[in-house]
Amino acid sequence: MRPSGVPVKAILSMLPCLFFLYVNSVMVFALLRKPLLLESPRYILFAHLLFIESLQLLLAMLLYLFVVSTVQMIGYVCIAVTQFAAVTIRMSPLNLAVMSLERYVAISFPLRHTTISTPRMAGVAIVVIWTVASLDTFIQIFLFVNLKSKDFSSQGICKRNSVFRMQVFVTLDRAFTVVNFVLVTTVVLYTYIAVMITAMTSLERSVNKAQKTLLLHLFQLCLCLVSTMFDMINSSEMLTLDPGIAIEVQYILFLSLIIFPKCLSPLIYGLRDHNLKRSFKYHFTFGCVSTVSPYSG
């Protein structure tokens, strides 16, 4: 029997998702309305971060609605959706690492920054991000097919743990997650310390601003880590509760570990940027805040 209150909670959980999808869309639109910004690798990478964070929100919202509404889904469709969601989750910290490196190059190698950090290199970095984030998915799908699992064409509730039941998939996923975060944390910490050392010997405002930006990247990385905890806490081994209570716990975890971390990350970064802030406010309020032309600069 389906627990009561599920439709109401499903609708309530969609509201913050839809709101922050709108926020991200407006921020991307504000970027597109200022073409000069998209010539900078920094803003190209930020636009890519907004795109993958929006994908994560959309997929997380759909998967959550499928679970709480007990929607039956064919195995290979569920695999495609859950694995694509996993790829987007792994891309966020990788994107932050590349953004940190871009700031590091700008401060530590200012004379070579324009030759090293180019739109073309930003495009190459994005391709590398997608490739690295997809490695785990390709390996898991390869193993899944070769093990000839019977779950491939069966129907059921679309949950990652219900499809990839074997311990090898759990171990592989956690190993890739740990390696991913260790490498990204190392990159972000290294760039932050390097820029902090430069800031001690420099009075330039750009150096101090870059230091704060890298500190924000470290905070964003913590938010990404919080989001990855949802699958572990929500696994069948750790959440063996009464169905009614389980729905309540899942709802709280979904909002606190998935929705709010994914929303705060791009929002804070975008609103602290002077080139985006006023343009974003103009488009977000449908032109009600018009203290400056959104197309200037």
For each residue, the residues with C-beta under 8 A, 3 or more apart:
1:
2: 6 70
3: 6 243 244 247
4: 244
5: 8 9 247
6: 2 3 9 10 68 69 247
7: 10 11 69
8: 5 11 12
9: 5 6 12 13 68 247 251
10: 6 7 13 14 64 65 68 69
11: 7 8 14 15
12: 8 9 15
13: 9 10 16 17 61 64 65 251 254 255 259
14: 10 11 17 18 61 65
15: 11 12 18 19
16: 13 19 20 255 259 260 263
17: 13 14 20 21 57 58 60 61 259
18: 14 15 21 22
19: 15 16 22 23
20: 16 17 23 24 57 259 262 263 267
21: 17 18 24 25 54 57 58
22: 18 19 25 26
23: 19 20 26 27 263 266 267 284
24: 20 21 27 28 50 53 54 57 266
25: 21 22 28 29 54
26: 22 23 29 30 280 283 284
27: 23 24 30 31 50 266 267 270 276 280
28: 24 25 31 32 47 50 51 54
29: 25 26 32 33 283
30: 26 27 33 34 276 279 280 282 283 294
31: 27 28 34 37 38 43 46 47 50 276
32: 28 29 35 38
33: 29 30 279 283 294 295
34: 30 31 37 38 275 276 279 294 295 297
35: 32 38 39
36: 39 40 297
37: 31 34 40 43 275 276
38: 31 32 34 35 43 44 47 119
39: 35 36 119
40: 36 37 43 44 119
41: 44 45 102 117 118 119 121 122 125
42: 45 46 99 102 103 106 117
43: 31 37 38 40 46 47 275
44: 38 40 41 47 48 119 122 123 126
45: 41 42 48 49 95 98 99 102 122 125 126
46: 31 42 43 49 50 99 266 269 270
47: 28 31 38 43 44 50 51
48: 44 45 51 52 95 126 129
49: 45 46 52 53 92 95 96 99 265 266 269
50: 24 27 28 31 46 47 53 54 266 270
51: 28 47 48 54 55
52: 48 49 55 56 88 91 92 95
53: 24 49 50 56 57 92 262 265 266
54: 21 24 25 28 50 51 57 58
55: 51 52 58 59 88
56: 52 53 59 60 85 88 89 92 227 262
57: 17 20 21 24 53 54 60 61 259 262 263
58: 17 21 54 55 61 62
59: 55 56 62 63 81 84 85 88
60: 17 56 57 63 64 85 254 258 259 262
61: 13 14 17 57 58 64 65
62: 58 59 65 66 81
63: 59 60 66 67 81 82 85 158
64: 10 13 60 61 67 68 250 254 258
65: 10 13 14 61 62 68 69 71
66: 62 63 69 71 73 157 158
67: 63 64 70 71 157 158 159 250
68: 6 9 10 64 65 247 250 251
69: 6 7 10 65 66
70: 2 67 157
71: 65 66 67 157 158
72: 155 156 157
73: 66 77 78 81 155 156 157 158
74: 77 78 153 154 155
75: 78 79 151 152 153 154 155 156 163
76: 79 80 152 153
77: 73 74 80 81 158
78: 73 74 75 81 82 156 158 159 163
79: 75 76 82 83 141 144 152 163
80: 76 77 83 84
81: 59 62 63 73 77 78 84 85 158
82: 63 78 79 85 86 158 159 160 163
83: 79 80 86 87 137 140 141
84: 59 80 81 87 88 137
85: 56 59 60 63 81 82 88 89
86: 82 83 89 90 136 137 160 173
87: 83 84 90 91 130 133 134 137
88: 52 55 56 59 84 85 91 92 133
89: 56 85 86 92 224 227 228
90: 86 87 93 94 132 133 136 176 177 180
91: 52 87 88 94 95 129 130 133
92: 49 52 53 56 88 89 95 96 220 224 227 265
93: 90 96 97 180 181 184 221 224 225
94: 90 91 97 98 129 132 133 180 184
95: 45 48 49 52 91 92 98 99 129
96: 49 92 93 99 100 184 188 217 220 221 224
97: 93 94 100 101 183 184 187 188
98: 45 94 95 101 102 125 129
99: 42 45 46 49 95 96 102 103 217
100: 96 97 103 104 187 188 191 192 214 217
101: 97 98 104 105 187 191
102: 41 42 45 98 99 105 106 117 122
103: 42 99 100 106 107 191 195 210 213 214 217
104: 100 101 107 108 190 191 194 195 214
105: 101 102 108 109 112 113 116 117
106: 42 102 103 109 110 113 117 206 210
107: 103 104 110 194 195 198 206 207 210
108: 104 105 194 195 198
109: 105 106 112 113 116
110: 106 107 113
111:
112: 105 109 115 116
113: 105 106 109 110 116 117
114: 117 118
115: 112 118
116: 105 109 112 113 121
117: 41 42 102 105 106 113 114 121 122
118: 41 114 115 121 122
119: 38 39 40 41 44 122 123
120: 123 124
121: 41 116 117 118 124 125
122: 41 44 45 102 117 118 119 125 126
123: 44 119 120 126 127
124: 120 121 127 128
125: 41 45 98 121 122 128 129
126: 44 45 48 122 123 129 130
127: 123 124 130 131
128: 124 125 131 132
129: 48 91 94 95 98 125 126 132 133
130: 87 91 126 127 133 134
131: 127 128 134 135
132: 90 94 128 129 135
133: 87 88 90 91 94 129 130 136 137
134: 87 130 131 137 138
135: 131 132 138 139 176
136: 86 90 133 139 140 172 173 176
137: 83 84 86 87 133 134 140 141
138: 134 135 141 142
139: 135 136 142 143 172
140: 83 136 137 143 144 164 169 172 173
141: 79 83 137 138 144 145
142: 138 139 145 146
143: 139 140 146 147 168 169 172
144: 79 140 141 147 149 152 164 169
145: 141 142 148 152
146: 142 143
147: 143 144 166
148: 145
149: 144 152 166
150: 153 154
151: 75 154 156 162 163 165
152: 75 76 79 144 145 149
153: 74 75 76 150
154: 74 75 150 151
155: 72 73 74 75
156: 72 73 75 78 151 162 163
157: 66 67 70 71 72 73 162
158: 63 66 67 71 73 77 78 81 82 162 163
159: 67 78 82 162 163
160: 82 86 163 164 231
161: 164 165 170 231 235 236
162: 151 156 157 158 159 165 236
163: 75 78 79 82 151 156 158 159 160
164: 140 144 160 161 169 170 173
165: 151 161 162 169
166: 147 149 169 170
167: 170 171
168: 143 171 172
169: 140 143 144 164 165 166 172 173
170: 161 164 166 167 173 174
171: 167 168 174 175
172: 136 139 140 143 168 169 175 176
173: 86 136 140 164 169 170 176 177
174: 170 171 177 178 232
175: 171 172 178 179
176: 90 135 136 172 173 179 180
177: 90 173 174 180 181 228
178: 174 175 181 182
179: 175 176 182 183
180: 90 93 94 176 177 183 184
181: 93 177 178 184 185 221 224 225 228
182: 178 179 185 186
183: 97 179 180 186 187
184: 93 94 96 97 180 181 187 188 221
185: 181 182 188 189 221
186: 182 183 189 190
187: 97 100 101 183 184 190 191
188: 96 97 100 184 185 191 192 214 217 218 221
189: 185 186 192 193 218
190: 104 186 187 193 194
191: 100 101 103 104 187 188 194 195 214
192: 100 188 189 195 196 211 214 215 217 218
193: 189 190 196 197
194: 104 107 108 190 191 197 198
195: 103 104 107 108 191 192 198 199 207 210 211 214
196: 192 193 199 200 211
197: 193 194 200 201
198: 107 108 194 195 201 202 207
199: 195 196 202 207 208 210 211
200: 196 197
201: 197 198
202: 198 199 207
203:
204: 207 208
205: 208 209
206: 106 107 209 210
207: 107 195 198 199 202 204 210 211
208: 199 204 205 211 212
209: 205 206 212 213
210: 103 106 107 195 199 206 207 213 214
211: 192 195 196 199 207 208 214 215
212: 208 209 215 216
213: 103 209 210 216 217
214: 100 103 104 188 191 192 195 210 211 217 218
215: 192 211 212 218 219
216: 212 213 219 220 268 269 272
217: 96 99 100 103 188 192 213 214 220 221
218: 188 189 192 214 215 221 222
219: 215 216 222 223 268
220: 92 96 216 217 223 224 265 268 269
221: 93 96 181 184 185 188 217 218 224 225
222: 218 219 225 226
223: 219 220 226 227 261 262 264 265
224: 89 92 93 96 181 220 221 227 228 261 265
225: 93 181 221 222 228 229
226: 222 223 229 257 261
227: 56 89 92 223 224 230 257 258 261 262
228: 89 177 181 224 225 231 232
229: 225 226 232 233 257
230: 227 233 234 253 254 257 258
231: 160 161 228 234 235
232: 174 228 229 235 238
233: 229 230 238 239 253 257
234: 230 231 238 239 250 253
235: 161 231 232 238 239
236: 161 162 239 240
237: 240
238: 232 233 234 235
239: 233 234 235 236 246 249 250
240: 236 237
241: 245 246 249
242: 245 246
243: 3 246 247
244: 3 4 247 248
245: 241 242 248 249
246: 239 241 242 243 249 250
247: 3 5 6 9 68 243 244 250 251
248: 244 245 251 252
249: 239 241 245 246 252 253
250: 64 67 68 234 239 246 247 253 254
251: 9 13 68 247 248 254 255
252: 248 249 255 256
253: 230 233 234 249 250 256 257 258
254: 13 60 64 230 250 251 257 258 259
255: 13 16 251 252 258 259 260
256: 252 253 259 260
257: 226 227 229 230 233 253 254 261
258: 60 64 227 230 253 254 255 261 262
259: 13 16 17 20 57 60 254 255 256 262 263
260: 16 255 256 263 264
261: 223 224 226 227 257 258 264 265
262: 20 53 56 57 60 223 227 258 259 265
263: 16 20 23 57 259 260 266 267
264: 223 260 261 267 268
265: 49 53 92 220 223 224 261 262 268 269
266: 23 24 27 46 49 50 53 263 269 270
267: 20 23 27 263 264 270 271
268: 216 219 220 264 265 271 272
269: 46 49 216 220 265 266 272 273
270: 27 46 50 266 267 273 276 277 280
271: 267 268 276 277 280
272: 216 268 269 277
273: 269 270 276 277
274: 277 278
275: 34 37 43 279 297
276: 27 30 31 34 37 270 271 273 279 280
277: 270 271 272 273 274 280 281
278: 274 281 282 289 291 292 294
279: 30 33 34 275 276 282 283 294 295
280: 26 27 30 270 271 276 277 283 284
281: 277 278 284 285 289
282: 30 278 279 285 287 289 290 292 294
283: 26 29 30 33 279 280 286 287 294
284: 23 26 280 281 289
285: 281 282 288 289
286: 283
287: 282 283 290
288: 285
289: 278 281 282 284 285
290: 282 287 293
291: 278
292: 278 282 296
293: 290 296
294: 30 33 34 278 279 282 283
295: 33 34 279
296: 292 293
297: 34 36 275
